[in-house]
Amino acid sequence: MSREDSYRDRSVLIHGKFRSEKWDFQDHIIPPITTAVTFRLRSAERGAEGFQQFANPDIDRSTATPIYIYDRLDEPCQGLLEETLAFSEKGECAVSFATGMAAIAAAIGIHVQQGDQIIYHPAIYGCTHGHITNWLSRYGITHESINFNDIEGLEKIITPSTRVLYFETPSNPTMELVDIEAVTSLVKRLNQDRKEDRKIVTVIDNTFASPYAQRPIEMGVDFVVHSLTKHIGGFGATMGGVVIGPSSSETSLLLYRKDFGGSLSPDAAWHILTYGVPTLAVRMESQEKSAQRVAEFLDLHNKVSRVAYPGLDSFPQKELARKQMRDIDGDFAPGAMIYFEMKGNPQQSYDRAVQMINHLAQNSLSITLAVSLGQIRTLVEHPASMTHSVVPPEDQLKAGISPGGIRLSLGIEDVRDILRDLESALAAAK
Ligand SMILES: *Cc1c(COP(=O)(O)O)cnc(C)c1O
């Protein structure tokens, strides 16, 4: 057992590993950002050793002292961040990327080749959908989509060529949940008859919940991906992504990153490591408290037809939410994201959503009209005309996105200000 294993998650997220091999500036409390793209190798032998060590499956990256060569391959702030992120999700290893999308591309990319099939839950991040359907399909990687809560249906469409099951929970923007353990137990059963290199791999995008509120690897998922741009980065100042999974995948992930080039910049890694990860728990706690208050307020409002927030009694999957959304202390953690719909027929509800959002955009200090989520600032957006506008209207409805739906990401402002600004914006929706 390593030293940090006897401490609570909250403390380790602040300090990282008690002793890390990733840097040797032992007297710095905060690691320096190195702006050197390339590293002095001192001798031909050491240079050769560095190349021989990189992405070498026989070397345990968690204990070996790295020989840094070039920033696209590996770099100290990235390494420190990766150690802490692996810990946060209880995964064996983590490899960081320049953005969430670069991480998602890698998590899928290391597993598939021509002829393989990906099956995904319909409500996934738009660019992930684009990556699978627009780009991977060009290389002969096929795809199929089905609601992952239909476990029997899912089992029926799995074929010998199925290689990756990809999903998000809660999904964006509707907050619909997928039963993680139902999916992983199906996969476990089907994998009993499959050869090692044909096993079905589960990949989950845990960006919405963050590791504070949900740790899917503990529920049997193989790979977790995150957009570090969101809750983990937390301040909306840097982009980043990470793949967390078994150490047997570390070599492939590092080689994929090296050859596709989506490496996280040292500066971004440093910001996420210094500001984002250490404050994840306090930010999430505060945001979640506000989300609960705001969801209860919206739930009772006469201009709102429906509120989807896992912490509400009216949430259709509240049992499942209580089972799988747990914070780092084991308590129920419904998260900081809310989806709600304005009343009226499709046209009316659309118009009301736009009126409300325009009122917020022009008058509200506490709520900002902007895409993205998981920041200290409360953000609002209208999925039907913004983040999900590329999804055809009939597919929007299939994914549960209504014309009058609004997505809210709670920040750390005083919740009384958020409630007051929402109240006047709702009054402005005719
Ligand atoms: C933002 C986001 C992504 C993509 O992350 P980037 O850092 O913008 O590339 C992927 N999945 C979810 C759920 C997201 O919210």
The ligand as a Gaussian input file, in Angstrom:
#p B3LYP/6-31G(d) Opt

LIG

0 1
 C      -17.141000      19.024000     -23.725000
 C      -17.399000      17.592000     -23.774000
 C      -16.616000      16.749000     -24.564000
 C      -15.507000      17.257000     -25.449000
 O      -14.490000      17.838000     -24.713000
 P      -13.499000      18.975000     -25.311000
 O      -12.562000      19.217000     -24.200000
 O      -14.358000      20.148000     -25.681000
 O      -12.865000      18.378000     -26.522000
 C      -16.909000      15.405000     -24.549000
 N      -17.920000      14.900000     -23.819000
 C      -18.688000      15.675000     -23.055000
 C      -19.791000      15.059000     -22.266000
 C      -18.476000      17.047000     -23.009000
 O      -19.267000      17.819000     -22.249000

